[in-house]
């Protein structure tokens, strides 16, 4: 935090509404998390901006499920410490980053729009766009693909390929340098957007352009390959002129799927629609007769690359789901052992 401020915030302007109010227990203050550090958060509330530590109860609960910890965009209940996280309306959850971790990690919460940011130069990575769109759709927020650095590439044909990889999502071409497309990205008052993308995609530059000020540090573009240098090292919620809010995130080198079945179906709605026309309901699209998906690949209506991407992400989602199921079974077994041991102790003469 750049320093606590006594400037009051209107909770309504930060996105607070009746549903959050109903979840707030009497005696606590509501605030929105703008930044998270180890053991504490920067919170925006009616009393200004405050640094508030986590309560011991919250920390202990999070030791069993890290998703319970506050993240940027959360609404929290606090007094001298943060006592709890109010139910999230939307949340972007990726797989845990530690080996063997079957829990998810929340990147941002209560966002209205997810901007999947991909630079026009070098050539956009369609597989990365599909992966991030899967997370965006799963979150419950509205996904938008934002193609940055439009002034450095030839737009002819660029959007067609990306649009084919993003059915149902808006695709926008923008340039922070020229201002092209920026107005369409500006969140409305009380609305929150989040930027997701790799390092150097131009996220921080977009934030600065939307804010009209140097809020985030940016790196110069390398002439050799057009890549920007990674600069953002933490997630932070910022209030833009006009009342909208935006969350910048560090570049995502790798992002695993966690509980993303619905998001995958929405990100690949074209594949799902074709699958409904297959002869067999359990068609795996691996060579079965009457497979409408393979027929679309053969005719050129469905790119073979897209089918390969769908298969890869589906395997990953199924594997993540199996790990979560195994963890839940182990936790239930442990709980029953504790209960059984307690009952044996009470029944002893």
matplotlib code that plots the C-alpha trace (Angstrom):
import matplotlib.pyplot as plt

x = [0.0, 1.3, 0.1, -3.3, -5.7, -8.6, -10.5, -13.8, -15.1, -18.7, -19.3, -21.9, -19.3, -17.0, -19.7, -21.3, -25.0, -27.9, -26.6, -23.2, -25.0, -27.2, -24.1, -22.4, -22.9, -23.8, -20.8, -18.4, -17.3, -17.4, -14.5, -13.1, -9.6, -7.4, -4.1, -3.0, 0.3, 1.4, -0.9, -2.7, -4.7, -5.2, -8.9, -11.1, -14.0, -16.1, -13.3, -10.7, -8.0, -6.7, -4.1, -5.9, -4.3, -6.0, -7.5, -6.1, -9.4, -9.2, -5.6, -6.3, -9.3, -7.2, -4.6, -7.1, -8.4, -6.4, -9.4, -10.8, -8.1, -9.0, -7.9, -8.0, -11.6, -13.1, -15.5, -14.5, -15.9, -13.5, -13.0, -9.5, -8.7, -10.3, -12.9, -14.3, -14.7, -18.3, -19.6, -18.0, -20.2, -17.6, -14.1, -11.2, -9.6, -6.6, -4.9, -2.5, 1.0, 2.7, 3.5, 0.8, -1.6, -5.1, -6.6, -7.3, -5.8, -8.2, -6.6, -9.4, -13.0, -16.2, -15.2, -17.7, -15.4, -12.3, -10.0, -7.9, -4.9, -2.9, -0.4, -0.7, 3.1, 4.5, 1.8, -1.0, -1.0, -4.5, -3.9, -3.1, -6.2, -8.4, -6.9, -7.5, -11.0, -11.8, -10.9, -12.8, -16.0, -15.8, -15.5, -19.0, -17.8, -18.1, -15.0, -13.4, -10.3, -8.2, -5.5, -2.9, -0.2, -2.5, -0.3, 2.6, 0.9, -1.2, -4.8, -6.0, -7.0, -5.7, -9.1, -10.7, -8.4, -8.8, -12.6, -12.7, -10.8, -13.1, -16.8, -19.2, -16.6, -16.0, -12.7, -11.3, -8.2, -6.6, -3.5, -2.4, -0.1, -2.7, -5.7, -7.5, -10.2, -9.5, -13.0, -14.6, -12.5, -13.3, -15.4, -18.6, -19.0, -19.1, -18.0, -14.8, -12.6, -9.5, -6.6, -5.2, -2.3, 1.4, 4.2, 4.8, 1.3, 0.8, -1.5, 0.1, 0.4, -3.4, -4.0, -2.0, -3.7, -7.2, -6.2, -4.5, -1.6, 1.5, -0.1, 1.8, 5.4, 6.0, 8.9, 10.2, 9.4, 12.4, 13.0, 14.1, 10.8, 8.3, 7.9, 7.4, 9.3, 7.5, 6.8, 3.8, 4.7, 1.4, -2.3, -4.0, -7.4, -7.3, -10.1, -10.1, -11.4, -15.1, -15.6, -14.8, -12.3, -9.6, -7.3, -3.9, -2.2, 1.4, 2.1, 1.0, 3.7, 1.6, -1.9, -3.5, -7.2, -9.1, -12.8, -13.3, -15.8, -18.4, -15.8, -14.3, -17.8, -18.4, -14.9, -15.3, -19.0, -18.4, -16.9, -19.7, -22.4, -20.8, -20.5, -24.3, -24.6, -22.4, -24.0, -23.1, -23.8, -20.5, -18.4, -14.8, -14.1, -11.2, -12.3, -15.8, -18.2, -20.6, -18.4, -19.6, -16.5, -14.0, -16.2, -15.9, -12.1, -12.0, -14.1, -12.1, -15.0, -13.2, -9.4, -7.5, -5.5, -8.6, -9.7, -6.2, -6.4, -9.8, -8.5, -5.5, -7.6, -10.2, -7.6, -6.2, -9.6, -10.5, -7.1, -7.6, -11.1, -9.8, -7.2, -9.9, -12.1, -9.3, -8.5, -12.1, -12.4, -9.2, -10.6, -13.9, -12.0, -9.9, -13.0, -14.7, -11.6, -11.7, -15.4, -15.0, -12.1, -14.1, -17.1, -14.9, -13.5, -17.0, -18.2, -15.3, -16.5]
y = [0.0, 3.4, 4.7, 4.6, 7.3, 8.8, 9.6, 7.8, 5.4, 4.9, 1.1, 1.4, 2.9, -0.1, -2.6, -3.3, -4.2, -5.8, -9.4, -8.5, -6.5, -9.5, -11.6, -9.1, -10.0, -7.2, -5.6, -5.8, -3.3, -4.2, -3.4, -4.4, -5.9, -3.9, -5.8, -8.8, -9.3, -12.1, -12.1, -8.8, -6.9, -3.3, -2.7, 0.1, 1.1, 3.9, 5.0, 5.2, 2.8, 0.5, -2.2, -5.0, -8.3, -11.7, -13.1, -16.3, -18.1, -17.2, -18.2, -21.6, -22.2, -21.3, -23.9, -26.6, -24.7, -21.8, -20.6, -19.3, -16.6, -13.1, -12.2, -9.0, -8.0, -9.8, -8.2, -8.9, -8.5, -6.9, -5.1, -5.1, -8.0, -9.6, -12.2, -13.6, -13.4, -12.6, -15.0, -14.4, -13.5, -14.5, -15.9, -16.8, -20.0, -21.8, -24.9, -24.7, -24.0, -26.2, -29.9, -32.2, -29.4, -30.3, -27.0, -24.0, -20.6, -17.6, -14.9, -12.3, -12.2, -10.3, -9.2, -8.4, -8.6, -10.8, -9.3, -12.1, -10.0, -11.3, -9.2, -9.0, -9.3, -11.8, -14.0, -14.6, -17.9, -19.4, -22.2, -19.7, -17.7, -20.9, -21.8, -18.4, -18.2, -21.5, -19.9, -16.8, -18.6, -20.8, -17.7, -16.5, -13.2, -12.0, -12.8, -10.5, -11.1, -8.0, -8.0, -5.4, -3.6, -3.3, -0.6, -3.0, -5.7, -6.0, -6.4, -8.1, -11.6, -11.3, -11.1, -13.9, -16.6, -15.3, -15.1, -18.7, -19.7, -17.6, -18.5, -16.4, -14.0, -10.4, -9.8, -6.3, -4.9, -2.1, 0.1, 1.9, 4.1, 5.4, 5.0, 2.7, 0.6, 1.9, 3.5, 0.1, -1.4, 1.2, -0.4, 1.4, 3.1, 0.3, -2.3, -4.3, -5.7, -7.9, -8.3, -11.8, -12.6, -13.5, -11.3, -8.5, -8.7, -5.0, -5.2, -2.5, -0.3, -0.7, 0.2, 3.4, 4.3, 3.8, 5.8, 8.6, 8.3, 6.1, 3.9, 0.8, 0.4, -0.8, -2.3, -1.3, -3.5, -5.5, -4.7, -8.3, -10.0, -7.3, -8.8, -6.5, -7.0, -8.3, -5.5, -6.2, -8.4, -8.3, -8.1, -4.8, -3.3, 0.3, 2.9, 4.5, 8.0, 7.7, 5.2, 1.9, -0.5, -2.7, -5.4, -5.8, -9.2, -10.5, -12.3, -15.9, -18.3, -21.4, -21.7, -25.0, -25.7, -26.4, -27.5, -26.1, -28.4, -25.8, -23.3, -25.8, -26.5, -22.8, -22.0, -24.9, -24.4, -25.2, -28.6, -29.3, -28.4, -30.7, -33.5, -33.4, -34.5, -37.6, -41.0, -42.2, -40.2, -41.4, -40.6, -39.8, -38.3, -40.6, -42.5, -43.7, -44.1, -41.2, -38.7, -35.2, -33.6, -35.6, -35.0, -31.2, -31.5, -33.5, -30.8, -28.0, -26.5, -27.2, -26.6, -29.7, -27.5, -26.6, -30.2, -31.0, -28.1, -29.3, -32.8, -31.4, -29.2, -31.8, -34.3, -31.7, -30.8, -34.5, -35.1, -32.0, -33.2, -36.6, -35.1, -33.0, -36.0, -38.0, -35.2, -34.9, -38.6, -38.5, -35.6, -37.4, -40.5, -38.5, -36.8, -40.1, -41.5, -38.5, -39.0, -42.7, -42.2, -39.7, -42.0, -44.9, -42.6, -41.7, -45.3, -46.6, -47.5]
z = [0.0, -0.9, 2.5, 4.2, 3.2, 5.1, 1.9, 2.3, -0.4, -1.3, -1.0, -3.8, -6.1, -5.3, -6.4, -3.0, -3.2, -1.3, -1.7, -0.1, 2.6, 3.5, 4.0, 6.3, 10.0, 12.4, 14.1, 11.2, 8.6, 4.9, 2.6, -0.8, -1.1, -3.4, -2.7, -0.7, 1.0, 3.3, 6.3, 5.5, 2.9, 1.7, 2.1, 0.6, 2.9, 4.1, 6.4, 3.6, 2.7, 5.5, 6.0, 7.8, 9.1, 8.7, 11.8, 13.2, 12.5, 8.9, 8.6, 10.2, 7.9, 4.8, 5.9, 4.8, 1.8, 0.4, -1.6, 1.7, 1.9, 0.7, -2.8, -4.8, -5.6, -2.6, -0.2, 3.4, 6.9, 9.4, 12.6, 14.0, 11.6, 8.6, 10.0, 6.8, 3.0, 1.8, -0.8, -4.2, -7.1, -9.6, -9.2, -11.4, -10.1, -11.5, -10.3, -7.4, -8.3, -5.8, -6.8, -5.6, -4.7, -5.5, -4.2, -6.4, -6.3, -6.7, -9.0, -8.7, -7.4, -8.1, -11.5, -14.2, -17.3, -17.9, -20.6, -22.0, -23.3, -26.2, -28.2, -32.0, -32.2, -32.2, -33.7, -31.2, -29.4, -30.0, -27.5, -24.7, -25.6, -25.4, -22.1, -20.5, -22.0, -20.3, -17.0, -17.9, -18.8, -15.7, -13.5, -14.4, -15.7, -19.3, -21.4, -23.9, -26.0, -26.2, -28.9, -28.0, -29.9, -33.0, -34.4, -34.7, -36.9, -40.0, -38.8, -42.1, -41.2, -37.6, -36.0, -38.0, -36.7, -33.1, -33.4, -34.6, -31.4, -29.2, -30.0, -28.0, -26.8, -28.0, -29.8, -29.7, -31.4, -29.3, -29.3, -26.1, -28.2, -30.7, -28.4, -30.8, -29.1, -25.6, -25.0, -25.5, -22.7, -20.1, -17.3, -16.4, -13.0, -10.3, -12.8, -12.4, -15.1, -14.8, -17.2, -17.8, -20.1, -20.4, -19.4, -21.9, -23.4, -22.6, -19.6, -17.5, -20.5, -21.0, -17.4, -17.7, -20.9, -19.4, -16.3, -18.1, -15.7, -15.0, -12.3, -13.3, -14.3, -17.8, -19.7, -23.2, -26.1, -27.4, -31.1, -31.8, -31.2, -30.2, -26.7, -23.7, -20.5, -17.4, -14.9, -12.7, -9.7, -7.7, -8.3, -7.5, -7.9, -9.2, -9.5, -12.9, -13.8, -14.4, -11.5, -13.1, -11.6, -13.1, -11.7, -13.3, -12.8, -13.1, -16.3, -16.3, -17.7, -17.1, -15.8, -14.9, -15.0, -11.8, -11.8, -15.3, -16.9, -17.6, -18.8, -21.2, -22.7, -23.2, -24.6, -27.1, -27.8, -31.5, -30.6, -28.1, -30.7, -33.3, -30.7, -30.3, -33.9, -33.5, -34.1, -30.6, -27.5, -25.9, -29.0, -28.0, -31.5, -31.9, -35.0, -34.3, -37.2, -37.7, -35.7, -36.7, -35.0, -37.2, -40.2, -39.6, -39.3, -42.6, -44.4, -42.9, -41.0, -37.7, -37.5, -36.5, -34.2, -32.3, -31.8, -30.5, -28.1, -26.8, -26.2, -24.3, -22.1, -21.5, -20.3, -18.0, -16.6, -16.0, -14.3, -12.1, -11.2, -10.2, -7.9, -6.2, -5.8, -4.3, -1.8, -0.8, -0.2, 1.9, 3.9, 4.5, 5.6, 8.0, 9.5, 10.0, 11.8, 14.2, 14.8, 15.3, 17.7, 19.7, 20.0, 21.2, 23.9, 25.1, 25.1, 27.3, 30.9]

ax = plt.figure().add_subplot(projection="3d")
ax.plot(x, y, z, "-o")
ax.set_aspect("equal")
plt.show()
